[in-house]
Amino acid sequence: DLRAFDPGAIVAWRGRRDILTDPLRDRDPSALIGAILAPVVTIGDKLRTLQLAVQMHRQTIDELLTGPDRTTLAELQALGFSQQMIDRFFRPFFGGIFLDRSLQTSAKCFRFNFKMMSDGQTVVPNSGMGAIADQLAAELVAAGRVRLQTKAVALINRDGGVSGVRLADGSELQSDAVVLATPAPETARLGDLPVPEGSLGSSCVWLATRQPLYRGKKLLLNAEENAFVNTLAPMSAVAPGYAPPGWHLYAAAILGVPELDDSTLIARVMVDLHRIFANEAAATTALTNARILRVDRIPFAQFPQPPGLHPNLPDNRTTRRGLYLAGELTEASSINAAMLSGERCAEAIQQDVAR
């Protein structure tokens, strides 16, 4: 049961909230008119964005990912986008995807994500992101078992290969194939394997209000140069299952993991949100009475993806018989890439076992 965000975004800048949208996919006449009239970026940049969407729609993913690489910032500049467009739209929007507002991420990541969002929809499961894991686990449970809260402390090496894992309680699990589907630092620890270096963190403050802060299902971008909150997502507007009746759930995303206690971090978030909605009495009241539900801090949310990184990522097969890798570290740092890696890892194991 997937629910989709509306195309485009709302750009919060200097007390304004302007809509930028995709005229090829947005069916809301008011959003289209608002996007045409929005002064936050120039008409030339809007036409350039439309032209890029049409161009990428005609190309395959393989075509977009071939050839030389460069930073996303260099790519945008080469495509002719103004500094205004880069700062007010691309930095908060793609900076939120890459966890890097400097846009030093590989342009191949930008091309892939731009095409995916231009060709399709951005969705979340109505029952929460855990529904993805539940669906994946269902067949595993039917065929065998899934053990949770069980730490693997070491691999079992035998005859030059890997034959199982040793658990924290000292017990061992034997297997024909061991798959490391862990974050890169844990993969390096367990498998003593080269993995992408570095980490990019993110934080999120979840808040609930009685009244909506704004209408619609578009992501809100904070385009201020000194933004603390990078984006605000109207989660229950997109997926009603995220909140009980009479409540509205929002996710305020922060890039990095600030060294602040929860109360200070929440205060900084609320300052940004009050500034964004300063001209809206109803939204200001809703924020004043908002309930803070949780603060999430994720030190390793992604690994950095500079130009030239992806051809050097490890393969699903390792040099050690019986040991395989699955996860974003073999493809690219995203949920989509992690799922693709899992599929390719399963295919590799099936091929090897059949030999």
N, C-alpha and C positions, 0 to 999 in steps of 0.2 A: 504494500500500500504506500506508494511513493507520492509525495506532495512537492510541488515545484514552486520555487521563487519566481516572481515576475521578472521578465527580462529587464536589463539595465540596472540603474542604481539611482539613489538620491544623493546628491553632493551637498554636504553642509559646509558653507564657506562664508565667513564674515557676516554672520547673522542671517544668511539666506539658506534655503533648501531648494535646490534646483534639480529637476529630473533630466537624466541622460538615459536614452533607451535605444533599443534596436528596432528601427522601423520595419524590418523584415519579419519580426516575430511578435512585436507588441500589438495587441488588439485593442488597447485602451485608447480611445480618441483623445481624452484629456491628457494622457501621458505623452502622446505623440505631439500634440500642440505645445505642451509645456516644454518638451525637449527642443523643439524648433526655436522657441522664444527664449530659452534659458541663456542668460548672459555669462554663465560661469566659464564657458569655453567658446571659441569662435565658430562661425559657420564652416569655415575651412576645415577645422579639426573634426567637426561632425561629419562632413562629407568624406574626409580622409578615413575615418573609422568605418563608415559604410562601405567605402571602396575596398578596404582591407577585409571586411567580412565577406564580401562577394568574391574577392580573389581567393581567400582561404577555403571558401565553400567549394570552389572548383578544383582544389588540390587534395590529393590523398595525404594521410598522415605521413606516410613514408616520404613523399615528395617534400613535405614541409620540414622534415627532420634531416634531410640529406644536405650535404654541402658544408661550408665553413660555419663556424659558430662565433658568437660575440655576446656581449652582455645585452640584457633586455633594454637598458637605457640607450646603448649604442644603436640597437635595432630601431627603437622608436624615433631617435634623432635622424637616422638614415631614411626612415619612411616619411619624414617631413613634419612630424608632429611638433607643435609649438611647446615652449617651456611651460606655458600656462596649462596646456592640456596634460602634459606629463605630470606636473606638480599637483593639479587639482583632481585628476581622475586616475591616471595610471599608477601613481605612487600609492595612494590608499587602496585602490582595488587590487592590483596585482601584487603590491607590497603585502597585502593581507593574505594572498594565496601563497606567496613565496616566503612570508615572514621576513621581508627585507624591503623596506621602503627606498633603499638606495638603488634598487633595480639592477644589482650586479649579478643576478641569476642568469643562467644561460638563456639566450633568445630561443632556443629550441623548446624550453619549458613554456615560454610565452606563446609561441606559435601553437603548440599543442593545446594549451588551455583556452586560448582565444578561439581556435577552431571548434573545440568541444562546446563552448558556451554559445557560439554563433550558430552551430548546427543543431544543438539540442537544448535540453533544460538542465538547470541546477536543482537537484532534488534531495529530500531527506525522507527517511521512513516515518510514517505518521506515528508509529509506536516508539520512536527513538532509534538512535544509531545502533543500539545493542541488537536491534532486529537483524542487522547484517550478520553479526556473529552467531546469533541464534539459528539463522537459516543455514549457515555453513556447518554449524555443529550438529544439526538435526540428523543428517545422514551418517555422521561419524558415530553418534550415540547409537543409532540403529544398527550399525555394523560392528561396533566395538564398544569403546568407552572413552569418556573425556574426564581427566582428573584435574581438578582445579586446586589452587593453593598448594601446589606441589613443586618445590624448587629443584631444578636440575643443577647440580653443582659441578659435574664433569662428564666428559664423554668417555666411553669405554673403548679403548684402542686394542685391537686384536689382529694379528697377522697383517699389519700394515694398513688396516682399514678401521672403520668405526662400526661397532656391533651393538651399541646401546648407550644408555645414559645412567649415571649414578645419581641418586636422589639425596636430598639433605638428610634423610633419616638413615642413610647407609644402604638402602635397598637398591637393586638394579633392575632396569627394564631392558630386555634384549629385543633386537629388531633387525630385520634385513636392511632397513633404510632409516636413517635418522635425519630429520629435517630441522634445521635451525631457522625458525621463523620468529626471530627476536630483533629488538633494536640493535643497531650497528655496534654499540659498545659491548653489549652482551654477546653478540655473535663473535666479536674479537676475543672476548674472555674465554668463551667455551671452546671455540674452534681454532684459536690461534691463527686467525686468517686476516688478510688485509681487507679493510673496510673503508668506506668514505670517512674522511676525518672531519671533526668539528661538529657543532650542534647549533640549532636555532630553536629558541624557546618561545613559548607563547603563554598568555594568561587569559582568563575569562571571568568576568563577573556576571552571574546570572541574577536577574531581577524580575520581579513580578509586579504588575500594576493593575489597578482596577479599571482604568480607562486606557485606551490605546494611545501611545505617544504620537503615532501618525497612521494614516490609512494606507492600505495596500500591502503588497508582499515583496517590496523591493528592499535590497540591502542598502543601508545608509552608510555613506563614506564620510569620514572626517577629514576634510581637505586642508585644515589649518596646518601651518608649518610646524607648530609646536604641539601637535595632537598627542594626547595620552591614549585616549580611546581611538583605535584605528577604524573600526567598523561597529555598527549596531545592527543586529539581525533580529527581525520580528518573528521569532520562531513559531509562536502559536498562531499567528496570522497565516503562516505558510502551512503549518501542520497542526490542526486543532487538537490533536491528541497530546500535544506537549503541555497543555494547561487545562485545569478544570473550568467548567462554565463560570463566566464572570471574572476571569483572570486573563492577563496577557503576559506572555513570557518573552523576555528579551535577553540576548547574549551580547554583552559588551566586550569586544576582543581587544587585547593589548598585545603589542609585539614585544617579545622578550619576557623575562621573569624579573620584574623590578625587585630590588632589595628593600621592600617595604612590608610592614606588617599589614594584616588584612584591613584593619580599620583605616589606615592611611591610604592604602591602595583604593579602597572603596570610595573614600573621600575625594581622591583625585578623579576617579571615574565620574562621580556625581557632579563635580565642577564642570567637567567637559560636557556632560549631557545637559546640565542646566544652561550652559552657554549656547549649545546647539538649539535648544527649544525655548530660548529666552523670550521670544515674541509670541509664544503660544501659551495662553493662560491655563488651558485645560491640561496640556502636557506638563507644564511646570507643577501644577497641583498633583498630577499623577506621580511625578518623580519625587516630590516632597513626601508623599505617602507610600512610596514603593517599598516592597519587602525584598531585602537582599537574601537570596536563597543559598548561594554557594560561591566560593572563589576557587577556581581551578588554576593550578600552576603546572606547566608541563615543560621542564627544562630541555628535554629532547623531543621536540615536536617534529622536526625535520633535520636533515643534514644539508649543509650548504651545497648548492649546485652551480658552481661557476662554469663559464664556457669551457668546453673540452672534457668535462668530467664523465659524461655518460658512456662514451665508448670504452672507458677504462673500468667500469663497474664490474664486479665479479659475476661469473656465470652461475646458473642454478646448480650445476655439477661442480664439485670441488676436486682437488687432486687426490683426495683420500676416499678410497672405495667405501661406499655405504653412507657417505655424508653429503647432504644437499643443503642448499640455501633457498629460502623463500621469503619474500618480503620486498619492501621498497628498495633495499640496498642493491638489488640486481637490475633494477629498471630506472626508477626515478622516485623522488621523495613525495609520494602522494598515496591516498587510499586506492585510487584507480590502478596505479602502478603496482601496489602491493598485491592486489587481487589478480592482476595479470601475471605477476611473478609466481603466485601460488598455483595458477593453472599450468604454467609452463613447467614448474617443478614437478607437478603430478605426472605430466606427460613424460618428463625425463625418467622418472622412477619406473613408470610402466614399461618404457622402452628397455631400460637396463635389466629389469627383472625378467623380461621376456627372453633375454638373450641366453 
